[in-house]
């Protein structure tokens, strides 16, 4: 009997989509924590306010950095 690899089984599109959604969800959660931490630091000095635009821009930049780190790790760069 032949030994089948996981890619030869077929019909794994759902599994791949689930893995991608998990990676995006984890990156979003980490980015949210980082953004809240940055917001607390920013607002602690001189009574400044952190606008919604700054919040989402910081979250986007943080998610992009998480994506780069994930790509390096999953791509075999490390």
C-alpha positions in Angstrom: 0.0 0.0 0.0 1.2 3.5 -0.9 1.9 6.0 1.8 -0.2 9.2 1.1 1.0 12.6 2.2 -1.5 15.1 3.5 -1.5 17.0 0.1 -2.4 13.9 -1.8 -5.6 13.3 0.1 -7.4 16.2 -1.5 -10.3 18.4 -0.4 -8.2 20.3 2.1 -9.3 23.8 1.0 -11.3 24.2 4.2 -8.3 23.3 6.3 -6.1 25.8 4.5 -8.7 28.6 4.9 -9.1 27.7 8.6 -5.3 28.0 9.2 -5.2 31.4 7.4 -8.1 32.7 9.4 -6.5 31.5 12.6 -3.3 33.3 11.7 -5.2 36.5 10.9 -7.2 36.2 14.1 -4.1 35.8 16.2 -2.4 38.7 14.5 -5.5 40.9 15.0 -5.6 40.0 18.7 -1.9 40.7 19.2 -2.2 44.0 17.3 -5.2 45.1 19.4 -3.1 44.5 22.6 -0.2 46.4 21.2 -2.4 49.3 20.0 -4.1 49.6 23.4 -0.7 49.7 25.0 0.5 52.4 22.6 -2.7 54.3 23.2 -2.3 54.2 27.0 1.3 55.5 26.7 0.3 58.2 24.2 -2.5 59.5 26.4 -0.5 59.4 29.6 1.6 62.4 28.6 0.3 66.0 28.5 -3.4 65.0 28.3 -3.2 64.2 24.6 -6.0 62.3 22.8 -5.6 59.2 20.6 -8.0 59.6 17.7 -9.8 56.8 15.9 -7.7 57.4 12.8 -4.5 57.0 14.9 -5.9 53.9 16.5 -6.8 52.1 13.3 -3.5 53.2 11.6 -1.5 51.9 14.6 -3.5 48.6 14.5 -2.9 48.3 10.7 0.9 48.9 11.1 1.0 46.4 13.9 -0.8 43.8 11.9 1.5 44.3 8.9 4.5 43.8 11.2 2.9 40.7 12.6 2.3 39.5 9.0 5.9 40.0 8.2 7.1 38.1 11.2 4.6 35.3 10.5 5.8 35.2 6.9 9.5 34.9 7.9 8.7 32.2 10.4 6.3 30.2 8.2 8.4 30.8 5.1 11.4 29.2 6.6 13.5 32.3 6.9 14.4 31.5 10.5 
